[in-house]
Amino acid sequence: MVGIRTNITERKQQEQKLMLHNQRLLTLQVAAASITSSLDAQAILETVTHEIVQLTNFQICIISMWNREEGLVEGTVVYDRLQRQDDNWRQRYYLQDYPVTMRVLSSWDVVQQVISDTDLDANERRYMEKS
């Protein structure tokens, strides 16, 4: 009796990585097709939020617009995988109350905030806790 034993774990892991990579490419292709086939900004953003949720397995994706003149950020487009009827995402956030967010938007600084940071701005902390 002759037997051959082969461990296919590594091959299966590579197949999974390849499938994930292909899924990401397909998501980008769908988003790109939407952008190039429409002049409707709202439709484009809706497609992009939907594809981001599909790609990341997040529950929700919100795209917000920054109004520099008024110093505020306002939710513009949302895709919610659970289709909850909640308009809280449309809330306006005045950046004077969120100094770190204002710094990131105005200077493109990269900032990592962690809710356990002792020097985290109180408004930023409340927003993180609420989310």
Buried (B, 14 or more C-beta within 10 A) or exposed (E): EEEEEEEEEEEEEEEEEEEEEEEEEEBEEBBEEBBEEEEEEEBBBBBBBBBBBBBEEEEBBBBBEBEEEEBBBBBBBBBBEEEEEEEEBEEEBEBEBBEBBBEBBEEEEEEEBEEEEEEBBEBBBEBEEEE
